Amino acid sequence: MKRYSIIFSENALIDIEEAVSYYESQQKGLGKKFAARAQATLNSIKKNPFYSSVRYEEVRCAVVSVFPFLIHYQADAETNTIRILAVYNTYRKPLW
């Protein structure tokens, strides 16, 4: 089985930081729970990058369980890389 490496866009890292900060401000420990669920989803993506369906322009979306977030990513089988583009709150109005 191929090993894939994950590369985060700057926007994705900001998305994660903002979500953790927001949830932590709502309830102590909730930010850590979000981070753990997001990490579990990233682990699933890394194990099988093609398990999520393509939603648009070769971008796949994986659900973060319990929380209303989708991890938007692209997988490249030639380079064995996964590029995390965004970690988006589905309750927010999209930018596009």
C-alpha positions in Angstrom: 0.0 0.0 0.0 1.3 3.4 -0.9 2.1 5.9 1.8 0.7 9.4 1.3 2.0 12.6 2.9 -0.4 15.4 3.8 0.3 19.0 2.9 -1.8 21.8 4.5 -2.6 25.0 2.8 -2.2 28.1 4.9 -6.0 28.6 4.8 -6.7 25.1 6.1 -4.4 25.7 9.1 -6.2 28.9 9.8 -9.5 27.2 9.5 -8.5 24.6 12.1 -7.0 27.1 14.5 -10.2 29.3 14.3 -12.5 26.3 14.9 -10.5 25.0 17.8 -10.4 28.5 19.3 -14.1 29.0 18.8 -15.2 25.7 20.3 -12.8 26.1 23.2 -14.4 29.6 23.9 -17.8 27.9 23.9 -16.9 25.1 26.3 -13.7 24.1 28.0 -12.3 21.0 26.3 -14.6 21.2 23.2 -11.8 22.6 21.1 -9.7 19.6 21.9 -12.6 17.3 21.0 -12.9 19.0 17.7 -9.2 18.7 17.0 -9.3 15.0 17.9 -12.2 14.4 15.5 -10.5 16.4 12.7 -7.3 14.3 13.3 -9.3 11.1 13.1 -10.7 12.2 9.7 -7.3 13.2 8.5 -6.0 9.7 9.5 -8.8 8.2 7.5 -7.9 10.3 4.5 -4.3 9.4 4.8 -5.1 5.6 4.9 -7.4 5.8 1.9 -7.3 9.2 0.1 -9.9 8.1 -2.5 -12.7 7.0 -0.1 -14.5 10.4 -0.3 -16.2 11.3 -3.5 -15.2 14.2 -5.7 -17.5 17.1 -5.1 -16.0 19.7 -7.5 -12.9 20.2 -9.7 -11.1 17.1 -8.3 -11.7 18.3 -4.8 -12.9 15.6 -2.3 -14.8 16.3 0.9 -14.6 14.2 4.1 -17.0 14.7 7.0 -15.6 15.5 10.5 -17.9 13.4 12.6 -20.0 15.1 15.3 -19.0 18.6 14.1 -20.5 20.4 11.1 -17.2 20.5 9.1 -15.9 19.1 5.8 -12.3 18.7 5.0 -11.7 19.7 1.4 -8.7 18.0 -0.2 -7.1 16.8 -3.4 -5.3 13.5 -3.6 -2.5 12.9 -6.2 -1.7 9.2 -6.8 1.4 10.1 -8.9 3.1 12.0 -6.1 1.5 10.3 -3.2 0.4 13.6 -1.7 -2.8 14.8 -0.2 -3.3 18.6 -0.2 -5.7 19.8 2.5 -7.3 22.9 1.0 -9.9 23.9 3.6 -11.6 22.7 6.8 -14.9 24.4 6.2 -17.9 24.9 8.6 -21.0 23.8 6.7 -23.1 26.2 8.7 -21.3 29.2 7.1 -22.2 30.7 3.8 -19.6 29.7 1.2 -17.2 32.2 -0.2 -18.0 31.1 -3.7 
